[in-house]
Amino acid sequence: MLSRLNHIRLLRYAGLFTWAMVGCWLLNIWLDPGYLQSESPAVQTEMRLVILRWVIAYLTFGAVYWWITRSLGQRRPGYVDHALLLLLTLAAIGVSYFSSTGLASVLLMVMAGLLPWLLPLRVGVAWLVISNLAIIPVYVNAVDFPPVIAVVQALLYAGFSTFVFVTALVAKQQAEAREEQRRLNAELRATRALLAESARVNERTRISRELHDLLGHHLTALSLNLEVAGHLSEGRAKEHVQQAHTLARLLLTDVREAVSQLREGGAIDLGAALRPLAENVPALDIAMDIESPLTLDDPERAHVLLRCTQEIITNAVRHAGARHLWITARRDADRIAMTARDDGRGADQLTAGNGLRGMRERLQQYGGTLDIDTRPGAGFSLHLSLPASASAKAVREGALP
């Protein structure tokens, strides 16, 4: 069970534990039967109202913190997260204001651990400073601290909050470094599989070429010489020459079949190269439906599809905010057709970045096409089409009959 507690979950549980400990002050009031007995009925009513507001602010902080950290680090923060962060800050300050204590500074320390995950660095630092300075008027008016003491108290807790902020920032950077390492490792494994397939194809092609050029030519010459010898010989010698001629022709046929099988089997398995890219991608469930077998004779075209698949997965994680990604690949006549669809945010208008432009340029270089369909709330759909070979491209362009 401890192995499942990664740094994000530990941050969440530590924050919830600190929030629960802040509630011990409220529990102390409930367990003290004489807390309100010495006051007049009007004052008791007013104090109960203040305690109710305090409880509301306290529970609001816990509920918002629980909700905003449910998938922290696994999604791209949006406007809703920023609004919830503002509500979290106001709830923390409200706890101090209604309880006339310095508990808000403790809750602001809890909130400081969220800032690096939800805001850019400069905005997060500004938010940290402003929220800790905003507690000074509460100390002066609600807690009755002298202004100097209020400032010193706020700066003291601001130092603690800064420590929490820096710790969370380091954790976030380490998480990003691990994700980058995972992505590079997946790309390395996929590229290694593609290189292994390419090496296998090249070796089979070399062997088939050697068999054809050496054994094929020599056996052809031997067959011709035996045919001439069969015409020149007589008697039993002629029978043996004819048998040798027959065997030479059979051997030549076997060599040609072996060469054909080597060339036909020397194709790259595209599925074996693409599947490692979909393994262990955080916050994204990838379903790959690749035709088996799906082979390509050209390693360069296989490399183009490999890079396009990498870019599709990267865009789904970083920009689309998707939870699921479906990738299909099929052979359609003389072309490879690939479709990728996610359940991300989508967009009103498509603004192609460097990744999408690079995909289109790679495909166009080999006669391929890229079509993109998107709309708000419907995610992105990409349709890739690439000629399976250079000859297929030439036929499609009319260069060959």
C-alpha positions in Angstrom: 0.0 0.0 0.0 2.8 2.4 0.8 4.1 2.0 -2.8 0.9 3.6 -4.1 1.5 6.8 -2.0 3.4 8.9 -4.5 4.5 12.4 -3.8 1.2 13.9 -5.0 -1.0 11.7 -2.8 1.3 12.4 0.1 0.9 16.1 -0.4 -2.9 15.7 -0.5 -3.1 13.6 2.6 -0.7 15.8 4.5 -2.8 18.9 3.6 -6.0 17.1 4.7 -4.4 16.0 8.0 -3.2 19.6 8.7 -6.7 20.9 7.9 -8.2 18.3 10.3 -5.8 19.4 13.1 -6.9 23.0 12.6 -10.4 21.8 13.4 -9.2 20.7 16.8 -9.7 24.3 17.9 -13.3 24.0 17.0 -13.6 20.7 18.7 -12.2 22.3 21.9 -15.1 24.8 21.8 -17.7 22.1 21.5 -16.2 20.1 24.3 -16.1 23.1 26.7 -19.6 23.3 28.2 -18.9 26.6 29.8 -17.8 28.4 26.7 -21.0 30.3 26.2 -22.7 29.9 29.6 -21.2 33.1 31.1 -22.6 35.3 28.4 -26.0 36.9 28.0 -28.5 35.3 25.6 -28.0 38.0 23.0 -24.2 37.6 23.1 -24.6 33.8 23.0 -26.7 34.1 19.8 -24.1 36.4 18.2 -21.3 34.0 19.1 -23.2 31.0 17.8 -23.6 32.9 14.5 -19.9 33.7 14.4 -19.1 30.0 15.1 -21.4 29.0 12.4 -19.7 31.2 9.9 -16.4 29.9 11.1 -17.5 26.3 10.6 -18.8 27.1 7.1 -15.4 28.7 6.1 -13.5 25.8 7.7 -15.6 23.1 5.9 -15.5 25.1 2.6 -11.7 25.0 2.8 -11.6 21.3 3.4 -14.1 20.5 0.6 -12.4 22.7 -1.9 -9.0 21.3 -1.0 -10.2 17.7 -1.3 -11.8 18.5 -4.7 -8.9 20.5 -6.2 -6.3 17.8 -5.3 -8.3 14.8 -6.6 -6.2 14.6 -9.7 -3.4 17.0 -9.1 -0.6 16.8 -11.6 -2.6 14.7 -14.0 -4.5 17.4 -15.7 -3.9 20.9 -17.1 -5.2 23.6 -14.7 -8.0 25.7 -16.0 -10.2 28.6 -15.0 -12.2 26.5 -12.7 -9.1 25.5 -10.7 -8.1 29.1 -10.5 -11.5 30.1 -9.2 -11.4 27.3 -6.6 -7.9 28.4 -5.5 -9.3 31.9 -4.9 -12.2 30.4 -2.9 -9.6 28.4 -0.9 -7.7 31.5 -0.1 -10.8 33.4 1.0 -12.0 30.5 3.1 -8.6 30.3 4.9 -8.7 34.0 5.7 -12.3 33.7 6.8 -11.4 31.0 9.3 -9.1 33.5 11.1 -11.5 36.4 10.8 -14.5 34.6 12.3 -12.5 32.6 14.9 -10.3 35.6 15.9 -7.2 33.3 15.7 -4.1 33.0 13.5 -5.3 29.6 12.0 -5.5 31.2 8.6 -1.8 31.2 8.3 -1.6 27.5 8.9 -4.2 26.9 6.2 -2.4 29.3 3.9 0.7 27.1 4.3 -1.5 24.1 3.2 -2.6 26.2 0.2 1.0 27.1 -0.7 1.7 23.5 -1.5 -0.8 23.7 -4.4 0.4 26.9 -6.0 3.3 25.4 -8.1 0.8 22.8 -9.5 -1.9 25.2 -10.5 -0.2 28.5 -11.4 2.9 29.6 -13.4 5.9 30.3 -11.2 5.7 34.1 -11.2 1.9 34.1 -10.6 2.3 31.6 -7.8 4.9 33.7 -6.0 2.7 36.8 -6.3 -0.3 34.8 -5.0 1.8 33.5 -2.1 3.0 37.0 -1.1 -0.4 38.7 -1.5 -2.3 36.1 0.5 0.1 36.3 3.4 0.0 40.1 3.4 -3.8 40.0 3.3 -3.9 38.3 6.7 -2.3 41.3 8.4 -5.6 43.4 8.6 -7.2 40.3 10.1 -4.6 40.0 12.8 -5.0 43.7 13.6 -8.8 43.9 13.6 -10.0 40.4 14.5 -7.2 39.1 16.7 -6.3 42.5 18.2 -2.6 42.2 17.5 -0.6 45.5 17.4 0.4 46.4 13.8 4.0 45.5 14.4 3.2 42.2 15.9 0.7 41.5 13.1 3.4 42.2 10.5 6.0 40.0 12.2 3.5 37.2 12.7 2.5 37.3 9.0 6.1 37.4 7.8 6.9 34.4 10.1 4.2 32.3 8.6 5.1 33.6 5.1 8.5 32.1 5.6 6.9 28.7 6.5 4.6 29.0 3.5 7.6 29.8 1.3 9.3 26.6 2.5 6.2 24.6 1.6 6.0 26.4 -1.8 9.6 25.6 -2.7 9.2 21.9 -1.6 6.1 21.6 -3.8 7.9 23.3 -6.7 10.8 20.8 -6.4 8.3 17.9 -6.3 6.6 19.3 -9.4 9.9 19.7 -11.3 10.9 16.1 -10.4 7.5 14.8 -11.6 8.0 16.6 -14.9 11.6 15.3 -15.2 10.3 11.7 -14.6 7.6 12.2 -17.1 10.1 13.5 -19.7 12.4 10.5 -18.9 9.4 8.1 -19.4 8.6 9.7 -22.7 12.2 9.6 -23.9 12.5 6.0 -22.8 9.3 5.1 -24.7 10.6 6.8 -27.8 13.9 5.1 -27.4 12.2 1.7 -27.1 10.1 2.4 -30.1 13.0 3.6 -32.1 15.1 0.6 -31.0 12.3 -1.7 -32.2 12.1 0.1 -35.5 15.9 -0.1 -35.9 15.8 -3.8 -35.1 13.1 -4.3 -37.7 15.1 -2.2 -40.2 18.3 -4.2 -39.5 16.4 -7.4 -40.0 14.9 -6.2 -43.2 18.3 -5.0 -44.5 20.0 -8.3 -43.6 17.3 -10.4 -45.3 17.6 -8.1 -48.4 21.4 -8.5 -48.4 21.2 -12.3 -48.1 18.5 -12.5 -50.9 20.6 -10.3 -53.1 23.7 -12.4 -52.5 21.8 -15.6 -53.2 20.4 -14.1 -56.4 23.6 -12.6 -57.7 26.0 -15.5 -56.8 24.1 -18.8 -56.6 21.5 -17.8 -59.2 24.0 -16.7 -61.8 26.3 -19.7 -61.3 23.4 -22.2 -61.3 22.1 -20.6 -64.5 25.5 -21.0 -66.1 25.8 -24.6 -64.9 22.4 -25.4 -66.3 23.3 -24.0 -69.7 26.6 -25.9 -69.7 24.9 -29.1 -68.8 22.3 -28.6 -71.5 25.2 -28.2 -74.1 26.9 -31.2 -72.6 23.7 -33.2 -73.0 23.6 -32.5 -76.7 27.3 -33.4 -77.2 27.3 -36.7 -75.1 25.8 -40.1 -76.0 24.9 -43.3 -74.2 24.9 -43.6 -70.4 26.9 -40.4 -70.1 24.1 -38.5 -71.7 21.6 -39.9 -69.2 23.8 -38.7 -66.2 24.3 -35.3 -67.8 20.5 -35.0 -68.3 19.9 -35.9 -64.6 22.5 -33.4 -63.5 20.8 -30.8 -65.7 17.4 -31.6 -64.1 18.9 -31.3 -60.6 20.5 -28.0 -61.5 17.2 -26.6 -62.8 15.4 -27.8 -59.6 18.2 -26.2 -57.5 17.8 -22.9 -59.4 14.1 -23.0 -58.8 14.6 -23.5 -55.0 17.1 -20.6 -54.9 14.6 -18.3 -56.6 11.8 -19.4 -54.2 14.1 -18.8 -51.2 15.1 -15.3 -52.6 11.4 -14.5 -53.0 10.5 -15.6 -49.5 13.4 -13.6 -48.0 12.2 -10.5 -49.8 8.5 -11.0 -48.9 9.4 -11.6 -45.3 11.7 -8.6 -45.1 9.0 -6.1 -44.1 8.8 -3.9 -40.9 6.1 -4.8 -38.4 4.6 -1.4 -37.7 2.7 -2.6 -34.6 5.8 -3.8 -32.8 7.3 -0.3 -33.2 4.3 1.7 -32.2 3.0 -0.2 -29.1 5.9 0.8 -26.8 4.8 4.4 -27.1 1.5 3.7 -25.4 2.9 2.1 -22.3 2.8 3.8 -18.9 1.6 7.1 -20.1 0.3 8.9 -16.9 -3.2 10.4 -16.9 -3.9 9.0 -20.3 -5.5 5.7 -21.3 -4.4 4.8 -24.8 -6.1 2.1 -26.8 -4.2 0.9 -29.9 -6.0 -1.1 -32.6 -3.4 -1.9 -35.1 -4.0 -4.4 -37.9 -2.0 -7.6 -37.6 0.2 -7.9 -39.4 0.7 -4.3 -40.6 4.0 -4.2 -42.5 5.9 -1.6 -44.4 8.9 -2.2 -46.8 10.3 1.3 -46.3 11.9 2.0 -43.0 11.7 5.8 -43.6 7.9 5.7 -43.9 7.7 3.6 -40.8 9.8 6.2 -39.0 7.4 9.0 -40.2 4.4 7.1 -38.7 6.4 6.6 -35.5 7.1 10.3 -35.1 3.5 11.2 -35.9 2.2 8.8 -33.2 4.6 10.3 -30.7 3.3 13.8 -31.5 -0.3 12.6 -31.2 0.3 11.2 -27.7 2.2 14.3 -26.6 -0.5 16.7 -27.8 -3.2 14.6 -26.1 -1.4 14.8 -22.7 0.0 18.4 -22.8 -2.6 20.4 -24.8 -5.9 18.5 -25.2 -6.4 17.6 -21.5 -7.6 14.2 -22.6 -8.2 11.2 -20.4 -8.6 8.6 -23.2 -6.9 8.3 -26.6 -7.9 5.8 -29.4 -5.5 5.0 -32.2 -6.3 2.7 -35.1 -4.0 1.8 -38.0 -5.1 -0.2 -41.1 -3.8 -0.9 -44.6 -6.2 0.6 -47.2 -5.2 -0.7 -50.6 -1.8 0.7 -51.2 -1.9 3.2 -48.3 -1.6 3.1 -44.5 -4.5 4.8 -42.8 -4.2 5.9 -39.2 -6.9 7.6 -37.1 -6.4 9.1 -33.6 -9.3 10.4 -31.5 -9.2 11.8 -27.9 -11.8 13.0 -25.4 -10.1 16.3 -24.6 -11.4 19.8 -24.6 -11.3 20.5 -28.3 -11.3 24.0 -29.8 -13.4 26.4 -31.8 -10.6 27.1 -34.3 -7.6 25.0 -34.9 -4.3 26.8 -34.4 -1.6 24.5 -35.7 1.6 24.6 -33.6 5.0 23.3 -34.5 4.0 19.7 -33.7 1.1 19.6 -36.1 2.9 21.5 -38.8 5.9 19.1 -38.5 3.5 16.1 -38.8 1.9 17.5 -42.0 5.3 18.3 -43.5 6.7 14.8 -42.8 3.6 13.2 -44.4 3.6 15.5 -47.4 7.3 14.7 -48.0 6.3 11.1 -48.7 3.0 11.8 -50.4 0.8 11.5 -47.3 -2.0 13.7 -45.9 -3.3 14.9 -42.5 -6.8 15.9 -41.8 -7.8 17.4 -38.4 -11.3 17.7 -37.0 -12.1 19.4 -33.7 -14.9 21.3 -31.8 -15.4 22.4 -28.2 -16.0 19.5 -25.9 -15.6 16.9 -28.6 -11.8 16.5 -28.5 -9.5 16.1 -31.5 -9.7 13.7 -34.4 -6.7 13.2 -36.7 -6.8 11.2 -39.9 -3.4 10.3 -41.4 -2.9 8.6 -44.8 0.5 7.6 -46.2 1.5 5.6 -49.3 2.8 2.2 -48.2 5.8 2.4 -50.6 7.4 4.8 -53.0 5.9 2.9 -56.0 2.4 3.4 -54.5 3.1 7.1 -54.3 4.3 7.3 -57.8 1.3 5.4 -59.1 -1.0 7.7 -57.2 0.7 10.8 -58.6 0.5 9.4 -62.1 4.3 9.0 -62.5 3.8 5.2 -63.2 1.1 3.4 -65.1 
